[in-house]
Amino acid sequence: MAGKIKIPDDCSYKTYSVCESAADSSSRVEEEGENDGPAVFMCGKCKLPIGDSLSWAGSDDEQNQIMLKRITDNIVIGKEPFVSGTRKELGCLVVNLTCHGCCAELGIMYISTPKKLDFKRSLFCFKVENIESYVVGSPGQQMPDLDRLDRPVTLEYQNTVEQQMTEIKSLAVIIGQRLLEIETNLQSDSGK
């Protein structure tokens, strides 16, 4: 049912994922919220990215956890599984998920679970209090108030500038031709 996750012995860190059958389980807890932009999840202590909302598998409000199908190489997956000691997770075999940058414990991954917790097996479960998130393009972001000279060039603005430059070049050519005519007339009048 759940896929195996290979943990490298040579301490090289990879991006890990789980099989789709575990991640697509209909019994997992789904959060139905607003349709926000993509979010980046980071270690709450050192701010290294640990995953994003594109690998979202759900959340568990009772345990105050979010679940991801994939993580970045900034997470170290514990090598030694242990039996969870909490009452709700009694009988679960888990490994710790630790930040590679600051060694903070961010969550756990369930290796073996009782039937009622099968939806969490092989998912990366992070404690919400240990992580932070950043929503890309969130409404709280503001563009800096730039004066007219510092504004970024847009395609519309670029087309307008190119059109004005073409007009200025044409005008410069016309002025150059007239100046040449005037000089020619002055030389011919001075030669008479």
C-alpha positions in Angstrom: 0.0 0.0 0.0 2.6 2.6 1.0 5.9 2.9 -0.9 9.3 2.6 0.7 11.4 5.7 1.1 15.1 5.2 0.7 17.3 7.1 3.1 20.8 7.6 1.8 23.6 6.2 3.9 26.2 8.6 2.5 24.6 11.7 4.1 23.7 13.2 0.7 20.2 14.7 0.9 17.6 14.4 -1.8 14.0 15.4 -2.4 11.8 12.6 -1.1 8.3 11.7 -2.1 5.7 9.1 -1.3 3.6 6.9 -3.5 0.3 8.4 -4.7 -1.9 5.7 -3.1 -0.9 6.9 0.4 -1.1 10.6 -0.6 -4.5 10.3 -2.4 -6.2 8.3 0.4 -9.8 9.5 0.7 -9.6 9.2 4.5 -7.0 11.9 5.0 -8.0 15.2 6.4 -8.3 17.9 3.7 -8.3 21.5 4.4 -10.9 23.4 2.3 -9.9 27.0 2.4 -9.5 29.9 0.2 -7.8 29.5 -3.2 -4.6 31.3 -2.2 -1.4 31.4 -4.3 1.3 28.8 -3.8 2.8 28.7 -0.3 6.4 27.9 0.7 6.9 26.2 4.0 10.1 27.1 6.0 11.8 26.0 9.2 10.5 28.3 11.9 14.0 28.7 13.3 16.5 29.2 10.4 13.9 29.9 7.6 15.3 27.2 5.2 12.6 26.0 2.8 11.3 22.6 3.6 8.4 22.2 1.1 5.6 23.9 -0.8 1.9 23.7 -1.2 2.2 21.9 -4.5 3.0 18.8 -2.5 0.1 19.4 0.0 -1.5 16.3 1.3 -3.7 17.8 4.0 -3.8 18.9 7.6 -4.7 17.4 10.9 -6.2 20.1 13.2 -6.3 17.8 16.3 -2.5 17.1 16.1 -1.8 20.7 14.7 0.0 19.2 11.8 0.3 19.8 8.0 1.1 16.8 5.7 3.2 17.0 2.6 3.8 14.4 -0.1 7.3 15.7 -0.9 10.0 17.7 0.9 13.2 19.4 0.0 16.7 18.2 0.8 16.8 20.6 3.8 15.0 18.0 5.8 16.9 15.1 7.4 14.8 12.0 7.8 15.8 10.1 11.0 17.4 6.7 10.4 16.1 5.0 13.6 12.3 4.5 13.8 10.8 4.6 17.3 7.3 4.0 18.8 5.4 7.2 19.4 4.6 7.8 23.0 1.5 10.0 22.6 -1.9 8.6 23.4 -3.5 9.3 20.0 -0.5 7.8 18.2 -0.2 4.7 20.3 1.3 1.9 18.3 2.7 4.1 15.6 6.3 3.6 14.4 7.7 7.0 13.4 11.0 8.8 12.4 11.9 12.4 13.2 12.0 15.1 10.5 14.8 17.5 11.4 16.0 20.7 9.7 19.4 20.3 8.0 20.4 23.9 8.8 19.7 24.2 12.5 18.8 20.6 13.6 15.4 21.7 14.9 12.9 18.9 15.1 10.1 19.9 12.7 7.8 16.9 12.7 7.6 13.2 12.1 6.9 10.6 9.3 4.7 7.6 10.1 6.3 4.3 9.1 3.7 2.0 10.6 0.2 3.0 11.8 -3.0 1.5 13.1 -5.8 1.4 10.6 -7.4 4.7 11.8 -4.1 6.5 11.0 -3.3 4.9 7.7 -4.0 8.2 5.8 -0.8 9.6 7.5 1.5 6.7 6.6 4.5 7.7 4.5 3.5 11.4 4.6 5.8 14.1 6.0 3.9 15.5 9.0 5.1 18.9 10.3 4.1 20.5 13.5 2.6 23.9 12.7 4.2 25.6 15.6 7.7 24.6 14.3 7.3 25.9 10.7 6.4 29.2 9.0 4.8 29.7 5.6 5.0 32.4 3.0 2.2 32.7 0.4 3.5 33.9 -2.9 1.6 37.0 -4.1 -0.3 37.4 -0.8 -2.5 40.5 -0.4 -0.3 41.8 2.4 2.5 42.5 -0.1 2.9 45.9 -1.4 4.8 47.3 -4.3 7.3 49.9 -3.3 6.2 53.5 -4.1 8.6 54.3 -6.8 8.9 57.7 -8.4 8.4 57.9 -12.2 12.1 57.4 -13.0 12.5 54.2 -11.0 9.4 52.4 -12.2 10.1 49.0 -13.9 9.7 48.9 -17.7 6.6 47.1 -18.9 5.9 45.8 -22.4 3.3 48.6 -23.0 5.8 51.3 -21.8 8.6 49.7 -23.9 6.4 49.8 -27.1 5.5 53.5 -26.4 9.2 54.4 -25.9 10.2 52.6 -29.1 7.5 54.4 -31.1 8.7 57.8 -29.7 12.3 56.9 -30.5 11.3 56.1 -34.1 9.6 59.5 -34.4 12.6 61.3 -33.0 14.9 59.5 -35.4 12.7 60.5 -38.3 12.6 64.1 -37.1 16.4 64.1 -36.7 16.8 62.9 -40.3 14.5 65.6 -41.6 16.3 68.3 -39.6 19.6 67.0 -40.9 18.4 67.2 -44.5 17.1 70.7 -44.0 20.4 71.8 -42.4 22.3 70.3 -45.4 20.1 72.2 -47.8 20.7 75.5 -45.8 24.4 74.9 -45.8 24.4 74.2 -49.6 22.4 77.4 -50.2 24.8 79.4 -48.0 27.9 78.1 -49.8 26.3 78.7 -53.3 25.3 82.3 -52.3 28.8 83.0 -50.9 30.4 81.7 -54.1 28.5 84.2 -56.3 
